[in-house]
Structures are given as C-alpha cells and as structure tokens.
Amino acid sequence: MIDNEMTAALGFTTEQSAVVEHNLSGHAKVVAVAGAGKTSTLIERIKALLLKGVRPEQIGVFMFNKSAQEEFSSRMYAQLNGVMESARLPDVMTFHSFGMRLCNRLERKGVLSQAKLVTDEFSFVKLIREARNNLIRQGEEITLQDERDWLEDALLYFDYVKASVESEDVVYENLKWSADRRFFPKLFIEVEKLRKRSNIRFFSDLLKDPYDAISRMDVEQIAYVRQLVPGYQYLLIDEFQDINPCQFELLKGFYKESAQWMIVGDTQQCIYEWRGASPDIMQTQFDQEFPSVATYKLSQSFRYGHAIGLMASGVISENGDDTLVIGRGTGTEVGFAKSPLVGKSALTELKDWYEKGNKLEDCAILVRLYSDMVPLQLALMHKQIPYQLHGDSPLWENRQIRMLMSYLAVMAGGLEDQSVFFSLNDVEYLLSVPALAGAYQQKQALITKAKQAPHLIPQLIEQLASEQEGWRAKKLQERADWLRMLPTFAKSPADGLKSTIEKLGIYRYFESTSSKDIQAQEKMETCEAFIAYVKGVGSNAGSILAALTSLCHAGNQTKGYDSGASQASQANGGVHLMTIHKSKGLEFDLVMLPGLREGRFPYYEEDVSDIDLQAKKNMQAERRLFYVAITRARRRLVILESPDAKETTTLTAGNKPTKYAQRSLSRFVFESRPGTAGVLCRHWGEELSEPITSDQSDMFEAYLAKIDGAPVVTFLKPKRSELDVLQAGDKVKHDQYGEGVVVRQEQSAKRMIYVDFAEAGLKRFNPKHTKLVKVASRA
C-alpha cells in the first residue's frame, strides 16, 4: 500500500528510491506526475552517482528554462554541500546555455563562423522588417501590408523552423496557415541571409546553427566535433516531454553512444506543441532508438489531495494513458461558480478567501484564452483588487480593447475634444481597423494628419474616397458618415460599439487577416467581453471612458481586497492572473478556471475529433492543458462555470453526456468525474452501502486499491447494448458488407449508425434492426 511505501533510510517512497538506485549502465525513463517531488528525487540520484564514484564533471543536468535551472542548482547545493568530499557539483544548464558553450567551442576551432549573441526581440523584428522590404524589392507579392496582421505569426513560424529538423517549406505546409502567409519560407531564408551576413545569433540559433553544421558533416568530421563537447557520461534531462526535434537530434549526435540517459517528464504535461515541442519523442521514439530503457513511475503527488488525484487520473485516461495520479497532499476542495457571471463569481470566491484570513497572492486565475481575462481584469480593476498579470499585456494595451475605447471616445465627443481619448495614438484605430485602401505611405500620412487634427478625420477619409472608385469609395464615404453619426450613441455606448462592428465589418476584417480561426475568434471574443462590460456598467460613453482611463492609469496598485484594507506585503502582490501555459511548474492554494465551455476549452470550430486524426490530436492536446490546470491547485479548485440543472444531474451521477453542444459545459469537466470523486472523498474510510455506476470503474478501483483507508465501494459498469458502446473509429463486421469503420452515431431517438465499408461505401443502419459485430476498438 502507498502509505507503507516509505524507505526509512532515505525518507523517499519506494517509487522514488527505485529511480535513485537505478543502475549505472542502462537508460531510464521517469514518468513523473505533477507535484511528484521529482527535483528532490533527481538530486538524490545525483548524490547516489557521486557516492558510487562518478565524477561531477561526468554528469550533465538539463533544464528547460532559467528559473528551473536556478532553483535546481540552489536546492542541489543546499542538499549536497558538505555531504560530498568534492567541492565541485555537476553542471546544471538550460539547453540555451549548453548551446552557447557549444557555439563558443566550435567557433574557436573554426567549425562555426564567429557570431555575436543578440538577446533583444526588437533586433530580431528589425531584421524581419528589413528582410520583408528586400522581398518586396525583389518582386515578391505580399498582400498583408500592416505588420500587426502577420508579425506575431512570423515570429511563431521562425520558432517552429528553429525547433524542427525539417526544411522551412515543410514546416510551413505542416502548419496549414492561410495562403496570404505563403511568403514566410522566403522571409525565413532572407532573414537567415541577413543574420549570417551581420554575424549575429539569437537564442534559437545557439542550437540550430550547430545542428545545421553537424548535419552536413561526414563521419570523420562528426567524430572530431564530439571531442569538443563536455565529456558527460550521465545525462539527466528534466521536462523531457517538452523537448523538440532539434534539441533531441543534437544531443543524440553527441551522447547517444557515450552516455547513460535518464529522461524525466510527463507526456500528459506537454503543452508546448504550438512552439515545436514533440511529446512523441518521450512517448515512443526514445524507447525505439535507445536500447533497454527502464521505465519508472512517480505516481504520487504531494501537492494536492485525492479529489484532484481522482479527477486528474480520470481525465488523462481519456487520452489513453493508464497512469494513476495519486493525491498524497492535503485534501483539496473542488467547487463551481456561484453565479453565471464570471467576474461576479471570481469576486465572490476572492472575498470568501480573503475574509477567512488567506492571502490574495496565494490565488491564481488561469485562462485558456486571453479573451477570458477581459471580464476578470475589468472586475478586479473595478473593485480595486490588486492582481499580477503574468506574461500577457495589460488590458489597456490590448489592440481590440484600445480600438473599442477609441470608438467610445468618438461617441463622447473626441473628434472635437481630443483630450477625451485614452491616448491620442488611439486615433490610428479609427483608420486602421479595418485597414483603409491605398498605398502604405499614403495611409501613414493620413494617420499623422488625423493625430494632429482629429476633428478632420471624416474629411480626410472623404478625401481618400474621392481618389477611389466603385465600392471602395462607397465604403470610405460610409465610414466618414458613421464617425460623424457615432456621438448619437453617447447614452447607449454598448449599442454604438455593436453597430460600429457591424457597420464597418470589423469581424470580417479579423477573419480575413488572421492565420487561424482561433486568432479571429479570440479578437471577436475580446470585443464581445468588453461590450458586455460596457453594457453592464450602464453609463454614458464619456463616464465609462473616464473611469476606465482612471483605472488603467492608476496602474492597479491598490493594497488589499478593497479600499478599506491594507497589506503592505502586497506592494507587488495580489491575485495571479495568467494563461495555463504560463502556470506550468507553479502551484497555488486557490486556483480558479474560467472559460470551460465546449468550443472554447476545448477549442474547436467543429468537433470532428472522432473521425479526424489531426482533430483527435488537437483534442488530446487540449485535454493535457486541462490536466495541467487542475493540478496547480493545493487547497481549493474552482471551476468558474455555473452548470445548468441537466449538467448538474449528469455531474452528480458521474456520467458524461452522450453529446456535447457548443457553449455547454466543457467535456473535460465531465471526464474528470468531480461528482464521483466528491462522493469518494466525503466517505473516505467508510463503507458505501450503495454501489457506484461508472464507465471509469476500472480506474477508480485501481486508484482506491493503492491507498490505505480508502472507502469500500462496489463499482458497476453501465449496462449498454453492444451497439450503444460503438464509437467513431471502431471496426465492425456486417453479414452483407463485410468489415467497416464506424463514422458516427446520431444522438436522435433512433440513434442511427453510419459505417464506412471499403467497397460498399457509407451505409446508415438502425441499431434495432441491424446486427453489427465489433471487431476492434478505435486506435
């Protein structure tokens, strides 16, 4: 039993001790769930290696970011200093620091050309702009003139290429972006020419340049280069699920044959595929390419209790992972929103938390999409509750928010009194969203004149219209007329904003200039959230804009829950507000999760995950993100959604709906079975008189069997006919048509089944009158 698995000599669990005592020859893969104490285990592993005679310089420890590297180094020094005879400890490095040392050595030996490391993003953006201008001079057709419509995607694309071992063309095709970004591969090539001509490197080049050089070498040259790298004989690589192909292939080139590898991670925590991480490397490729890999599991988390452990185990099982996540920490409460309004619900939770003597800096609100932050930031600002925004721009720096604030300013008389604008620079949004027709230089000159004299904006647009023909001229004239008419919405600003978006076709503009549907949807959702706030305030345009301006310029420096509270320790504190991606590796006493609705989290335009392989992979990636989110909580987890009566009944029964509808409660909430987990936790140590029916009975039974003092309960699997359990992707056999694959089953009363047969094609069956035999479940 888990509670008896403590190794007295070391104070480690049996699972951890097995990792520590792994042999000195074979490779090892350690699957560590969130909060499993892997840092302490790895440091103890290093200690064991040193005690067995391994020299510190023979051990290389890789971390994925600077903060993790610094924390690990500090803890290793504290744990091992004075224990070991040697004053030296093993190298602990990020991949980038390893790449920097490698580049320096290769430069000294003439393998790489000399280059200066440049660390600021502005220099990179400047290089991209120069490369774009070069392409235009060379005759390349680039339809996206405003770099704000493509620059973010270009930076992401460059990261993809630098993380990959594929060509820039292959990477672009794999991304399946819109055709107006077809110039990205040529842009990448041009940037590389300029970069190398200037003899500079950026962080991503510290690994890509050596990899590119080595990939062109023959066997003799590679053997020479191997002599230039540190002679590590033992590699310990943390967060291995986030490794990208370039990093993996480079390390393999140096250390596959000469070092013992111990990789540590959890593929269910891989949430960086969007920037090149490849979970398949840890999942399958490592075992295929390295001989005799011993696999260890660190399944116990000391962060949270059984409620989160059961929910986490349930949700990752939907990804086909049978790993159990055992909650060994203090019991964690799980709750739902007390109001359908997300801002109001968050404020209620924070008020309850604060009044119980808890600190705001121990709370975090984690979002899937930036637009989910909008109502939360507005609510926190409105109540003057301090918050810390991690990684994202403040509300008042968001382009969509500033655009809407500029139209509020026009409603409030800003064309006649420019002091009404939050910033005079916001005048540009009146002319650039949607973008005006005409040459780039002409539009910039127009914007300059508009900032100098905002009252002339309608006339300037009319002047531009006189230089156009047909529908272009008509649209420009309509915009000029609309700006003159907007002040009539001063007392109904929400209606004014909605009408502006419709009249000017702003959402259509977002769709046409975004590379992916999710980007356009995010912009639209951000606008909708802001408009909802404006409508909720119910004041006139001038008052709303003045209040927002005051709050934004105040910098959110309030100390405490309200104006009557004061906590000097919170000068830089307050509620943490961040995306789930930013929360990776962190933990908080209270975690709140908004936006858990179908179509938003998981995000999809149309759910075809049952029949499309890529859609299925996307759904699994979203599920991993949910798993990371719920495992950040120590004491309390709140789903900031208010289930309706039907959803509440389904949650209480521990079931999943037969069908998910857009904007209904997220499937991930149902998959985590919070209702069943709650029942088990409330009756811990007891015997339940009534059995529990669950299609996850195997997982629940396996979990409880691992724990001393677990509740005694009988689980029943739901009774379903053979056809009822068929899922899209299952292989079936029919007497007449032979073998086929289930495409889908209708959710109507008849539950008609569609099966695709190799020769007969797609057939539709009534399950009451058809005999289908399941041959194999979907992969």
C-alpha positions, 0 to 999 in steps of 0.5 A: 500500500502507498502509505507503507511505501516509505524507505526509512533510510532515505525518507523517499517512497519506494517509487522514488528510491527505485529511480535513485538506485537505478543502475549505472549502465542502462537508460531510464525513463521517469514518468513523473506526475505533477507535484511528484517531488521529482527535483528532490528525487533527481538530486538524490540520484545525483548524490547516489552517482557521486557516492558510487564514484562518478565524477561531477564533471561526468554528469550533465543536468538539463533544464528547460528554462532559467528559473528551473535551472536556478532553483535546481542548482540552489536546492542541489547545493543546499542538499549536497554541500558538505555531504560530498568530499568534492567541492565541485557539483555537476553542471546544471544548464538550460539547453540555451546555455549548453548551446552557447558553450557549444557555439563558443567551442566550435567557433574557436576551432573554426567549425562555426563562423564567429557570431555575436549573441543578440538577446533583444526581440526588437533586433530580431523584428528589425531584421524581419522588417528589413528582410520583408522590404528586400522581398518586396524589392525583389518582386515578391507579392505580399498582400498583408501590408500592416505588420500587426496582421502577420508579425506575431505569426512570423515570429511563431513560424521562425520558432517552429523552423528553429525547433524542427529538423525539417526544411522551412517549406515543410514546416510551413505546409505542416502548419496549414496557415492561410495562403496570404502567409505563403511568403514566410519560407522566403522571409525565413531564408532572407532573414537567415541571409541577413543574420549570417551576413551581420554575424549575429545569433539569437537564442534559437540559433545557439542550437540550430546553427550547430545542428545545421553544421553537424548535419552536413558533416561526414563521419570523420568530421562528426567524430572530431566535433564530439571531442569538443563537447563536455565529456558527460557520461550521465545525462539527466534531462528534466521536462523531457516531454517538452523537448523538440526535434532539434534539441533531441537530434543534437544531443543524440549526435553527441551522447547517444553512444557515450552516455547513460540517459535518464529522461524525466517528464510527463507526456500528459504535461506537454503543452508546448506543441504550438512552439515545436515541442514533440511529446512523441519523442518521450512517448515512443521514439526514445524507447525505439532508438535507445536500447533497454530503457527502464521505465519508472513511475512517480505516481504520487503527488504531494501537492494536492489531495485525492479529489484532484488525484481522482479527477486528474487520473480520470481525465488523462485516461481519456487520452489513453494513458493508464497512469494513476495520479495519486493525491498524497497532499492535503485534501483539496476542495473542488467547487463551481461558480456561484453565479453565471457571471464570471467576474461576479463569481471570481469576486465572490470566491476572492472575498470568501478567501480573503475574509477567512484570513488567506492571502490574495497572492496565494490565488491564481486565475488561469485562462485558456484564452486571453479573451477570458481575462477581459471580464476578470481584469475589468472586475478586479480593476473595478473593485480595486483588487490588486492582481499580477498579470503574468506574461500577457499585456495589460488590458489597456494595451490590448489592440481590440480593447484600445480600438473599442475605447477609441470608438467610445471616445468618438461617441463622447465627443473626441473628434472635437475634444481630443483630450477625451481619448485614452491616448491620442495614438488611439486615433490610428484605430479609427483608420486602421481597423479595418485597414483603409485602401491605398498605398502604405505611405499614403495611409501613414500620412493620413494617420499623422494628419488625423493625430494632429487634427482629429476633428478632420478625420471624416474629411480626410477619409472623404478625401481618400474616397474621392481618389477611389472608385466603385465600392471602395469609395462607397465604403470610405464615404460610409465610414466618414458618415458613421464617425460623424453619426457615432456621438448619437450613441453617447447614452447607449455606448454598448449599442454604438460599439455593436453597430460600429462592428457591424457597420464597418465589418470589423469581424470580417476584417479579423477573419480575413487577416488572421492565420487561424480561426482561433486568432479571429475568434479570440479578437471577436471574443475580446470585443464581445467581453468588453461590450458586455462590460460596457453594457453592464456598467450602464453609463454614458460613453464619456463616464465609462471612458473616464473611469476606465482611463482612471483605472488603467492609469492608476496602474492597479496598485491598490493594497488589499481586497478593497479600499478599506484594507491594507497589506503592505506585503502586497506592494507587488502582490495580489491575485495571479492572473495568467494563461495555463501555459504560463502556470506550468511548474507553479502551484497555488492554494486557490486556483480558479478556471474560467472559460470551460465551455465546449468550443472554447476549452476545448477549442474547436470550430467543429468537433470532428475529433472522432473521425479526424486524426489531426482533430483527435490530436488537437483534442488530446492536446487540449485535454493535457492543458486541462490536466495541467490546470487542475493540478496547480491547485493545493487547497481549493479548485474552482471551476468558474462555470455555473452548470445548468440543472441537466449538467448538474444531474449528469455531474452528480451521477458521474456520467458524461453526456452522450453529446456535447453542444457548443457553449455547454459545459466543457467535456473535460469537466465531465471526464474528470468525474468531480461528482464521483470523486466528491462522493469518494472523498466525503466517505473516505474510510467508510463503507458505501452501502450503495454501489457506484455506476461508472464507465471509469470503474476500472480506474477508480478501483485501481486508484482506491486499491493503492491507498490505505483507508480508502472507502469500500465501494462496489463499482458497476459498469453501465449496462449498454447494448453492444451497439450503444458502446460503438464509437467513431473509429471502431471496426465492425463486421456486417453479414452483407458488407463485410468489415467497416469503420464506424463514422458516427452515431446520431444522438436522435431517438433512433440513434442511427449508425453510419459505417464506412465499408471499403467497397460498399461505401457509407451505409446508415443502419438502425441499431434495432434492426441491424446486427453489427459485430465489433471487431476492434476498438478505435486506435 
